[in-house]
Amino acid sequence: MTTSQPVPPPMAVPRFLVKQRITVMVNRYEIRAANPDGTEGHLLAFAEQKRMKLKEEVVFYSDESKSRAVFSFKARQRLDVRAWHDVLDEHGAPLGSFGKKFGASLLRSTWELKAPGLEAVGRERRPVIAVLRRIWELIPYLGDVWVPFVFHFDFADTATGAPVLVSERRKAIRDRYDVRVPDPRLDFRVAAAMAVALDALQSR
């Protein structure tokens, strides 16, 4: 007689930091633990986004040697701004998913996030900044290289309205984010994938 394997509890990390590093063909992200004073702690994951792929994919590794891939997210459709992305563990098993709400995002970026036992919607915190950022992104070259506006995202549980994930952009030349996960049901790997996507896919 076979028995099903129990579902492991979510890997909870209540706060972490995301730092972007840009190269010619690859965007790289460091995901680090946050110390109690908000400074950078140890490396939790190292991510790479290769450009010019037909299906958007970001792979997260255990360290910069890239010897072990520990999770990833991948688009379901090719080059589609409305594509849903699946978050997968190191064995390819699904952990959650997310997608941009295209219509709602025309003026204020809005994302849907799904994970076992919860569904959430995330929006840019400040509508005025959202509009100014869109105008800036229309400027040739500047919109792709540097965004001067500090913008934040708040994700709330669609059933209760309780906060699920908060991503706050810090003032820096290269993008840096302080990410808090007040809902312990949200697995760190899904939270980290969503946090990186808010930068990597934001202009899509």
Secondary structure as a PSIPRED ss2 file (coil, helix, strand):
# PSIPRED VFORMAT (PSIPRED V4.0)

   1 M C   1.000  0.000  0.000
   2 T C   1.000  0.000  0.000
   3 T C   1.000  0.000  0.000
   4 S C   1.000  0.000  0.000
   5 Q C   1.000  0.000  0.000
   6 P C   1.000  0.000  0.000
   7 V C   1.000  0.000  0.000
   8 P C   1.000  0.000  0.000
   9 P C   1.000  0.000  0.000
  10 P C   1.000  0.000  0.000
  11 M C   1.000  0.000  0.000
  12 A C   1.000  0.000  0.000
  13 V C   1.000  0.000  0.000
  14 P C   1.000  0.000  0.000
  15 R E   0.000  0.000  1.000
  16 F E   0.000  0.000  1.000
  17 L E   0.000  0.000  1.000
  18 V E   0.000  0.000  1.000
  19 K E   0.000  0.000  1.000
  20 Q E   0.000  0.000  1.000
  21 R E   0.000  0.000  1.000
  22 I E   0.000  0.000  1.000
  23 T C   1.000  0.000  0.000
  24 V C   1.000  0.000  0.000
  25 M C   1.000  0.000  0.000
  26 V E   0.000  0.000  1.000
  27 N E   0.000  0.000  1.000
  28 R E   0.000  0.000  1.000
  29 Y E   0.000  0.000  1.000
  30 E E   0.000  0.000  1.000
  31 I E   0.000  0.000  1.000
  32 R E   0.000  0.000  1.000
  33 A E   0.000  0.000  1.000
  34 A E   0.000  0.000  1.000
  35 N C   1.000  0.000  0.000
  36 P C   1.000  0.000  0.000
  37 D C   1.000  0.000  0.000
  38 G C   1.000  0.000  0.000
  39 T C   1.000  0.000  0.000
  40 E E   0.000  0.000  1.000
  41 G E   0.000  0.000  1.000
  42 H E   0.000  0.000  1.000
  43 L E   0.000  0.000  1.000
  44 L E   0.000  0.000  1.000
  45 A E   0.000  0.000  1.000
  46 F E   0.000  0.000  1.000
  47 A E   0.000  0.000  1.000
  48 E E   0.000  0.000  1.000
  49 Q E   0.000  0.000  1.000
  50 K E   0.000  0.000  1.000
  51 R C   1.000  0.000  0.000
  52 M C   1.000  0.000  0.000
  53 K C   1.000  0.000  0.000
  54 L C   1.000  0.000  0.000
  55 K C   1.000  0.000  0.000
  56 E C   1.000  0.000  0.000
  57 E E   0.000  0.000  1.000
  58 V E   0.000  0.000  1.000
  59 V E   0.000  0.000  1.000
  60 F E   0.000  0.000  1.000
  61 Y E   0.000  0.000  1.000
  62 S C   1.000  0.000  0.000
  63 D C   1.000  0.000  0.000
  64 E C   1.000  0.000  0.000
  65 S C   1.000  0.000  0.000
  66 K C   1.000  0.000  0.000
  67 S C   1.000  0.000  0.000
  68 R C   1.000  0.000  0.000
  69 A E   0.000  0.000  1.000
  70 V E   0.000  0.000  1.000
  71 F E   0.000  0.000  1.000
  72 S E   0.000  0.000  1.000
  73 F E   0.000  0.000  1.000
  74 K E   0.000  0.000  1.000
  75 A E   0.000  0.000  1.000
  76 R C   1.000  0.000  0.000
  77 Q C   1.000  0.000  0.000
  78 R C   1.000  0.000  0.000
  79 L C   1.000  0.000  0.000
  80 D C   1.000  0.000  0.000
  81 V C   1.000  0.000  0.000
  82 R C   1.000  0.000  0.000
  83 A C   1.000  0.000  0.000
  84 W E   0.000  0.000  1.000
  85 H E   0.000  0.000  1.000
  86 D E   0.000  0.000  1.000
  87 V E   0.000  0.000  1.000
  88 L E   0.000  0.000  1.000
  89 D E   0.000  0.000  1.000
  90 E C   1.000  0.000  0.000
  91 H C   1.000  0.000  0.000
  92 G C   1.000  0.000  0.000
  93 A C   1.000  0.000  0.000
  94 P E   0.000  0.000  1.000
  95 L E   0.000  0.000  1.000
  96 G E   0.000  0.000  1.000
  97 S E   0.000  0.000  1.000
  98 F E   0.000  0.000  1.000
  99 G E   0.000  0.000  1.000
 100 K E   0.000  0.000  1.000
 101 K C   1.000  0.000  0.000
 102 F C   1.000  0.000  0.000
 103 G C   1.000  0.000  0.000
 104 A H   0.000  1.000  0.000
 105 S H   0.000  1.000  0.000
 106 L H   0.000  1.000  0.000
 107 L C   1.000  0.000  0.000
 108 R C   1.000  0.000  0.000
 109 S C   1.000  0.000  0.000
 110 T E   0.000  0.000  1.000
 111 W E   0.000  0.000  1.000
 112 E E   0.000  0.000  1.000
 113 L E   0.000  0.000  1.000
 114 K E   0.000  0.000  1.000
 115 A E   0.000  0.000  1.000
 116 P C   1.000  0.000  0.000
 117 G C   1.000  0.000  0.000
 118 L E   0.000  0.000  1.000
 119 E E   0.000  0.000  1.000
 120 A E   0.000  0.000  1.000
 121 V E   0.000  0.000  1.000
 122 G E   0.000  0.000  1.000
 123 R E   0.000  0.000  1.000
 124 E E   0.000  0.000  1.000
 125 R C   1.000  0.000  0.000
 126 R C   1.000  0.000  0.000
 127 P H   0.000  1.000  0.000
 128 V H   0.000  1.000  0.000
 129 I H   0.000  1.000  0.000
 130 A H   0.000  1.000  0.000
 131 V H   0.000  1.000  0.000
 132 L H   0.000  1.000  0.000
 133 R H   0.000  1.000  0.000
 134 R H   0.000  1.000  0.000
 135 I H   0.000  1.000  0.000
 136 W H   0.000  1.000  0.000
 137 E H   0.000  1.000  0.000
 138 L C   1.000  0.000  0.000
 139 I C   1.000  0.000  0.000
 140 P C   1.000  0.000  0.000
 141 Y C   1.000  0.000  0.000
 142 L H   0.000  1.000  0.000
 143 G H   0.000  1.000  0.000
 144 D H   0.000  1.000  0.000
 145 V H   0.000  1.000  0.000
 146 W C   1.000  0.000  0.000
 147 V C   1.000  0.000  0.000
 148 P C   1.000  0.000  0.000
 149 F C   1.000  0.000  0.000
 150 V C   1.000  0.000  0.000
 151 F C   1.000  0.000  0.000
 152 H E   0.000  0.000  1.000
 153 F E   0.000  0.000  1.000
 154 D E   0.000  0.000  1.000
 155 F E   0.000  0.000  1.000
 156 A E   0.000  0.000  1.000
 157 D E   0.000  0.000  1.000
 158 T C   1.000  0.000  0.000
 159 A C   1.000  0.000  0.000
 160 T C   1.000  0.000  0.000
 161 G C   1.000  0.000  0.000
 162 A C   1.000  0.000  0.000
 163 P E   0.000  0.000  1.000
 164 V E   0.000  0.000  1.000
 165 L E   0.000  0.000  1.000
 166 V E   0.000  0.000  1.000
 167 S E   0.000  0.000  1.000
 168 E E   0.000  0.000  1.000
 169 R E   0.000  0.000  1.000
 170 R E   0.000  0.000  1.000
 171 K C   1.000  0.000  0.000
 172 A C   1.000  0.000  0.000
 173 I C   1.000  0.000  0.000
 174 R C   1.000  0.000  0.000
 175 D C   1.000  0.000  0.000
 176 R E   0.000  0.000  1.000
 177 Y E   0.000  0.000  1.000
 178 D E   0.000  0.000  1.000
 179 V E   0.000  0.000  1.000
 180 R E   0.000  0.000  1.000
 181 V C   1.000  0.000  0.000
 182 P C   1.000  0.000  0.000
 183 D C   1.000  0.000  0.000
 184 P C   1.000  0.000  0.000
 185 R C   1.000  0.000  0.000
 186 L C   1.000  0.000  0.000
 187 D C   1.000  0.000  0.000
 188 F H   0.000  1.000  0.000
 189 R H   0.000  1.000  0.000
 190 V H   0.000  1.000  0.000
 191 A H   0.000  1.000  0.000
 192 A H   0.000  1.000  0.000
 193 A H   0.000  1.000  0.000
 194 M H   0.000  1.000  0.000
 195 A H   0.000  1.000  0.000
 196 V H   0.000  1.000  0.000
 197 A H   0.000  1.000  0.000
 198 L H   0.000  1.000  0.000
 199 D H   0.000  1.000  0.000
 200 A H   0.000  1.000  0.000
 201 L C   1.000  0.000  0.000
 202 Q C   1.000  0.000  0.000
 203 S C   1.000  0.000  0.000
 204 R C   1.000  0.000  0.000
